[in-house]
Amino acid sequence: MTITEEKILEFHRGGKVALKMPRPVRTVEDLCLAYTPGVGKAVLRLADRPEEAFEYTAKGKTVAVVSDGTAILGLGDRGPTAAIPVMEGKCVLFKSFAGVEAWPVVLDNCRAGGAKTGRTDPQRVIDATLAIAPMYGGINLEDIAAPACFEVEDRLQELLDIPVFHDDQWGTAVIVLAAVRNYAEVSGKPFGSLRVAMNGAGAAGMRIREMLLAAGVAQVVSCDSRGVIFKGRPDLSGRKLLAAEDTPCRTLEEALRGADVFIGVSVAGAVKGEWVRTMAPNPAIFALANPDPEIRPEEVAAAMGEAPYVMATGRSDFPNQINNVLCFPFLFRGALDVRARKITMGMKLAAADALAAAARIPADAATAALYAGEDLSFGPRYLLPKPFDRRLRALVAPAVAKAAVAEGVARATDFDEAAYRAVLEAETAAR
C-alpha cells in the first residue's frame, strides 16, 4: 500500500459519517407517520413507558463516541475539533464491523476552568455526557487523558443505566488478555503461573493490569517513568497506590528478569535487547507504543537469536497487531442486543476469551485472500484473529451477550444464544 497525505485528506473530504434513514419518507402517509401528526402518539407512548425508547427509537442500537480531544491517538491534547476525524473513524468501525450505529460527540470547554488546552475537568465531561445520554444505548469514551478518564468512566457508569466503556483503557486490555491467553497456549505455560512486567501506568496500563489479574495471572509488576511501582514507594497515590506490588525490583530492567511477558504501553526505546535475553525461556514481548514500539521486532530477533519467543506490536506491518477494532464493535453489539445496563468485568473477560478462541479456528478463504502472503495458522506469529475476519461478529457478540444475561445486567429476558448467533451469521453472510 502507498498511503499519502493527499490520499488521506481526500478520503476524509466531506466527513466519514452521515445520517442513514431506515424509514425513508416518500409519500404523504410516510410524512404523517414520521412527523406530525403521527409522531405525537410515539411521544405519548414513551412519556408513559420510557423504557420502550429501546424499541421505538434508534436509542437501542446507537452509541455516542464521546471525546474532549485531550489524548488523541499518540498526538496528545489537540482539542475537540481536531478529534473529529478520529471519532468519525470510530463510528465507521462500529458500523462496518458490527452493524452498530454510532455518532461522534466532541465536547468543548471541558478543561479545568473552561480553558482551550490543559487537563480535563472530569465534572464538565460527566455533565455534558449525562445531558446527551437519553438518545443513546451506550457511551464509548475516547481519547480522554488520564487521570480524568478513570473518574469520568466510573462516575458515568454509576449515574447511567446504559453501558459506558472507555476504549483506550478497556479495549486495549481485552485484546492484550486475549493475546496473553494464546501466548500461554502456544508456549505451553500455565496461564496462572505467568509473571508479567509492564511499562506504562496510564489508562491502558492500569486496566491491562486489572484484567490480567482478574483473569488469574500470577503477578503483574508495573513501571512508570520513575521505575517500578512497589509497595512503600513514597510518591504513589490514586490507582498507582492500588497497583503497587510487593517486589524487590526497582527498575524495568530488574522487573524483566525472569518475567514471562513484557507489555509496553509507554514510549519508544524503553527496552533494550540485552534485557529481553534475561526474561524467562520462550518469552512474550508485547511492545505496543505507537507508532514506534518500546523495542523493535528486529532488535528482539537479534537479541534472541535462535531461541523461541513471541512478539506483538500495535502496528499493522508486523505480526500480532494489538488492534482495538477487534473488541469495541463486537462488545457493544452484544451489550446493545440484550439491552445491558453496564459492561461488567465478566463481559470483558468473555470478549477476550472469545477472541482468543477465534484465533485458534483456521481462517476462512475470504480472510486469507485479504491477507495474501501471511500465514494465518494459529501459532507464535498468529495469536489474534484479523479485524476483517467476518466471523467475529457471530463469535464475540454472543459471548458478551451471554455474560450480560448471566450477570443480571441485561434487560432482555428471552435471550437464546443459538438463535442470536444465527441472526449474526445471517448478517455476516449478507454483507
C-alpha positions in Angstrom: 0.0 0.0 0.0 1.1 3.6 -0.7 -0.7 5.9 1.7 0.0 9.6 1.0 -1.2 12.7 2.8 -3.1 13.6 -0.3 -4.9 10.3 -0.4 -5.7 10.5 3.4 -7.2 14.0 3.1 -9.2 13.1 0.0 -10.7 10.1 1.9 -11.7 12.5 4.7 -13.2 15.1 2.4 -16.8 15.8 3.4 -16.5 13.6 6.6 -16.8 9.8 7.1 -20.3 9.6 8.7 -23.8 10.6 7.6 -27.4 10.1 8.6 -29.0 7.0 7.2 -32.8 6.7 7.2 -34.1 3.2 7.7 -37.7 4.7 7.3 -37.4 6.9 4.2 -40.2 9.5 3.6 -41.5 9.1 0.1 -45.3 9.6 0.4 -47.7 11.9 2.2 -48.6 8.9 4.5 -44.9 8.5 5.3 -44.7 12.1 6.3 -47.7 11.8 8.6 -46.2 8.7 10.2 -42.7 10.1 10.6 -43.7 13.5 11.9 -46.9 15.4 12.6 -49.5 14.2 13.4 -48.3 10.6 13.9 -45.2 11.3 15.9 -47.4 12.6 18.8 -48.6 9.0 19.5 -45.0 7.9 19.9 -44.3 10.8 22.2 -47.2 9.9 24.5 -46.2 6.2 24.5 -42.7 7.0 25.6 -43.8 9.5 28.1 -45.7 6.7 29.9 -43.2 4.0 29.2 -39.8 5.5 28.8 -38.1 2.0 28.8 -39.7 1.4 25.3 -37.4 4.0 23.8 -35.1 1.0 23.1 -37.9 -0.3 20.8 -39.4 2.8 19.2 -36.4 4.9 18.7 -32.8 4.5 17.5 -31.6 4.5 21.1 -31.2 0.8 21.4 -28.8 0.4 18.6 -26.8 3.7 18.8 -23.6 4.6 20.6 -22.2 8.0 21.3 -18.5 8.3 20.8 -17.5 11.0 23.3 -14.2 12.8 23.5 -12.8 16.1 24.6 -9.7 15.7 22.5 -7.2 15.7 25.3 -5.4 12.5 24.3 -5.8 12.0 20.6 -4.0 8.8 19.4 -0.4 9.5 20.1 -0.8 13.2 19.3 -1.8 14.4 22.8 -4.1 17.3 23.5 -5.3 18.8 20.2 -8.8 19.9 21.2 -12.2 18.7 20.2 -12.2 19.9 16.6 -9.0 18.0 15.8 -10.6 15.0 17.4 -13.5 14.8 15.0 -11.7 12.6 12.3 -10.8 10.0 15.0 -14.4 10.0 16.4 -15.8 9.7 12.9 -13.4 6.9 12.2 -14.5 5.1 15.3 -18.1 5.4 14.2 -17.2 3.9 10.8 -15.6 0.9 12.5 -18.7 0.4 14.7 -20.9 0.2 11.7 -18.6 -1.6 9.3 -17.6 -4.4 11.6 -20.6 -5.0 13.9 -23.5 -3.2 12.4 -23.7 -0.7 15.3 -24.9 2.8 14.7 -22.6 5.4 16.3 -22.2 9.1 16.2 -19.3 11.4 17.2 -19.9 13.7 20.2 -16.9 16.0 20.7 -17.1 18.3 23.8 -15.6 21.8 24.1 -14.8 23.7 27.3 -14.2 20.5 29.2 -10.7 21.6 30.5 -10.2 22.9 34.0 -11.6 26.4 34.2 -13.0 26.1 30.7 -9.6 26.7 29.1 -9.0 25.6 25.5 -6.0 23.4 26.4 -4.8 21.7 29.6 -6.1 19.0 31.9 -9.6 17.6 31.6 -12.2 18.8 34.1 -13.9 15.5 34.8 -17.1 17.0 36.1 -17.6 19.0 32.9 -17.3 15.9 30.8 -19.6 14.0 33.1 -22.3 16.8 33.0 -22.1 17.1 29.2 -22.3 13.3 28.7 -25.3 13.0 31.1 -27.0 15.7 29.1 -26.8 13.9 25.8 -27.2 10.3 27.1 -31.0 9.9 26.7 -30.6 9.5 22.9 -28.0 6.6 23.2 -27.9 2.9 24.2 -24.3 3.2 25.1 -21.4 5.6 25.6 -17.9 4.9 24.2 -15.4 7.3 25.8 -12.4 8.1 23.6 -9.1 9.9 23.8 -9.7 11.5 27.2 -6.5 11.9 29.1 -5.6 10.2 32.4 -6.2 10.5 35.2 -9.5 12.2 34.4 -10.6 9.3 32.2 -10.9 7.0 35.2 -13.2 9.3 37.2 -15.3 10.1 34.1 -15.9 6.4 33.3 -16.6 5.3 36.8 -18.9 8.2 37.6 -20.9 7.9 34.4 -21.4 4.2 34.9 -22.7 4.9 38.4 -25.1 7.6 37.1 -26.3 6.0 33.9 -28.2 2.7 33.2 -26.6 2.1 29.8 -23.1 0.7 29.1 -20.2 3.2 29.5 -16.8 2.0 28.1 -13.5 3.9 27.7 -12.0 2.0 24.8 -8.5 3.4 25.4 -8.5 1.6 28.7 -10.6 -1.5 28.4 -10.4 -2.2 24.6 -6.7 -2.5 24.8 -6.9 -4.6 27.9 -9.3 -7.0 26.3 -7.1 -7.6 23.3 -4.0 -7.9 25.4 -5.6 -10.5 27.6 -6.7 -12.5 24.5 -3.1 -12.4 23.2 -1.7 -13.4 26.6 -4.1 -16.3 26.8 -3.0 -17.6 23.4 0.7 -17.0 24.3 0.2 -19.3 27.2 -1.3 -21.8 24.8 1.5 -21.8 22.2 4.3 -21.7 24.8 2.8 -24.5 26.9 3.0 -22.3 30.1 0.1 -22.4 32.6 -1.8 -19.1 32.3 -2.0 -18.9 36.1 1.8 -19.1 36.5 2.6 -16.2 34.2 4.7 -13.4 35.5 4.2 -10.1 33.7 6.4 -7.0 33.6 4.7 -3.8 32.3 5.9 -0.4 31.4 3.3 2.3 31.3 0.9 3.2 34.1 -1.6 5.4 32.3 -5.1 4.5 31.4 -4.3 1.4 29.3 -1.6 0.1 31.6 -3.8 0.2 34.7 -6.7 -1.5 33.1 -4.5 -4.2 31.4 -3.1 -5.0 34.9 -6.7 -5.2 36.3 -7.8 -7.5 33.6 -4.8 -9.8 33.7 -5.2 -10.2 37.5 -8.9 -10.8 37.2 -8.2 -13.5 34.6 -5.8 -15.2 37.0 -2.2 -14.4 36.0 0.3 -14.9 38.9 1.8 -11.4 39.1 1.9 -8.0 37.2 4.8 -5.7 38.1 4.1 -2.3 36.7 6.6 0.5 36.0 6.1 4.2 35.3 8.7 6.8 34.3 10.2 6.6 37.8 10.6 2.8 37.8 8.8 0.0 39.5 5.5 0.8 41.3 6.3 -1.0 44.5 4.7 -1.0 47.9 6.2 1.7 50.1 7.2 4.0 47.2 6.6 7.4 48.8 5.3 9.2 45.7 2.3 6.9 44.9 -1.3 7.9 45.0 -4.6 7.0 43.4 -4.6 4.0 41.2 -0.9 3.7 41.3 -1.1 3.1 45.0 -3.5 0.3 44.3 -1.2 -1.2 41.7 1.9 -1.3 44.0 3.4 -4.8 44.2 5.5 -6.3 47.0 8.7 -6.8 44.9 12.4 -6.1 45.3 12.6 -4.8 41.7 13.1 -1.1 41.3 13.7 -0.7 37.6 12.2 -2.1 34.4 15.4 -3.9 33.7 15.1 -5.7 37.0 11.4 -6.4 36.5 12.1 -8.1 33.2 14.5 -10.7 34.7 12.7 -14.0 34.7 9.4 -12.5 33.5 7.4 -14.5 31.0 5.6 -11.5 29.4 6.6 -7.9 28.8 3.8 -5.4 28.0 4.7 -1.9 26.9 2.2 0.9 26.7 4.7 3.7 27.1 7.4 5.2 24.8 9.7 4.1 22.0 13.1 2.6 23.0 12.1 1.9 26.6 13.5 -1.7 26.4 17.0 -2.9 25.4 17.8 -6.2 23.7 20.0 -7.4 26.4 17.2 -7.0 28.9 15.0 -9.3 26.8 17.6 -12.0 27.0 17.2 -12.1 30.8 13.4 -13.0 30.6 12.1 -16.5 31.1 12.6 -19.0 28.3 10.3 -18.5 25.3 9.1 -15.1 26.5 6.4 -12.8 25.0 7.3 -9.2 24.1 4.2 -7.0 23.6 5.7 -3.6 22.6 2.6 -1.6 21.9 3.8 2.1 21.8 2.7 3.7 18.6 4.0 4.3 16.0 7.4 3.3 17.4 7.4 0.4 19.9 9.4 0.1 23.1 11.7 -2.3 21.3 11.5 -3.0 17.6 10.9 -6.6 16.4 14.3 -6.8 14.6 16.0 -5.8 17.8 14.2 -8.6 19.6 15.1 -11.0 16.8 18.8 -10.1 17.1 18.8 -10.4 20.9 17.0 -13.8 20.9 18.9 -15.4 18.1 17.5 -19.0 17.6 15.7 -19.0 20.9 11.9 -19.1 20.7 9.8 -16.1 21.6 6.5 -14.3 20.7 6.4 -10.7 19.5 3.4 -8.3 19.3 3.1 -4.6 18.5 0.4 -2.0 17.9 1.4 -1.8 14.2 -0.3 -3.4 11.2 3.0 -4.1 9.4 4.2 -6.7 11.9 2.5 -10.0 13.0 0.2 -10.0 16.1 -1.1 -6.4 15.9 -2.9 -5.4 19.1 -5.8 -3.5 17.5 -8.8 -2.3 19.5 -11.1 -2.8 16.5 -11.1 -6.5 17.5 -13.0 -5.6 20.6 -15.2 -2.5 20.9 -17.6 -3.1 17.9 -18.5 -6.6 19.0 -18.5 -5.9 22.7 -21.1 -3.1 22.2 -23.1 -5.2 19.8 -23.6 -7.9 22.3 -24.3 -5.4 25.1 -26.8 -3.4 23.0 -28.7 -6.5 21.7 -29.6 -7.6 25.3 -30.1 -4.0 26.4 -27.4 -4.2 29.0 -27.3 -1.6 31.8 -23.5 -1.8 32.0 -20.4 -3.6 30.7 -19.1 -5.8 33.5 -15.7 -7.4 34.0 -17.3 -10.7 33.2 -18.4 -9.3 29.8 -14.9 -8.1 29.1 -13.4 -11.4 30.1 -15.9 -13.2 27.8 -14.9 -11.0 24.9 -11.2 -11.7 25.5 -11.9 -15.5 25.7 -14.0 -15.4 22.5 -11.3 -13.5 20.6 -8.6 -16.0 21.8 -10.7 -18.9 20.7 -11.4 -17.2 17.3 -7.6 -17.2 16.5 -7.5 -20.9 17.0 -10.1 -21.5 14.3 -8.5 -21.7 10.8 -9.1 -18.5 8.8 -11.7 -18.8 6.1 -10.9 -18.2 2.4 -12.2 -14.6 2.4 -10.0 -13.6 5.3 -7.0 -15.3 3.8 -7.5 -13.5 0.5 -7.4 -10.1 2.2 -4.1 -11.0 3.9 -2.4 -12.8 1.0 1.2 -13.9 1.8 0.5 -14.1 5.6 0.3 -17.4 7.4 -3.0 -17.2 9.3 -2.4 -20.5 11.2 -2.6 -20.3 15.0 0.8 -20.1 16.5 3.5 -17.6 17.7 3.0 -15.3 14.7 -0.8 -15.5 14.8 -2.1 -15.1 18.3 -5.1 -12.9 17.4 -7.7 -13.0 14.6 -7.7 -10.4 11.9 -10.1 -7.4 12.1 -11.6 -8.4 8.7 -12.4 -11.9 9.8 -16.2 -11.6 9.2 -16.9 -14.4 11.7 -16.0 -12.3 14.7 -19.4 -10.6 14.9 -21.1 -14.0 15.5 -18.3 -15.3 17.8 -17.7 -12.4 20.1 -21.0 -10.6 20.5 -22.9 -13.7 21.6 -20.3 -14.4 24.3 -20.7 -10.8 25.6 -24.5 -11.0 25.5 -24.5 -14.4 27.3 -22.2 -13.0 30.0 -24.5 -9.9 30.4 -27.5 -12.2 30.9 -25.6 -14.4 33.4 -24.5 -11.4 35.4 -28.0 -10.0 35.6 -27.3 -6.7 33.8 -29.4 -7.4 30.7 -32.9 -6.1 30.3 -33.7 -8.8 27.8 -35.3 -11.8 29.4 -35.7 -14.1 26.4 -32.1 -14.5 25.3 -31.5 -17.5 23.0 -27.8 -17.8 22.3 -28.2 -20.2 19.3 -30.9 -18.0 17.7 -28.9 -14.9 18.3 -25.8 -16.4 16.8 -27.8 -17.4 13.7 -29.0 -13.8 13.3 -25.5 -12.5 13.4 -24.3 -15.2 10.9 -27.0 -14.2 8.5 -26.0 -10.6 8.8 -22.4 -11.5 8.0 -23.4 -13.6 5.0 -25.4 -10.7 3.6 -22.5 -8.2 3.8 
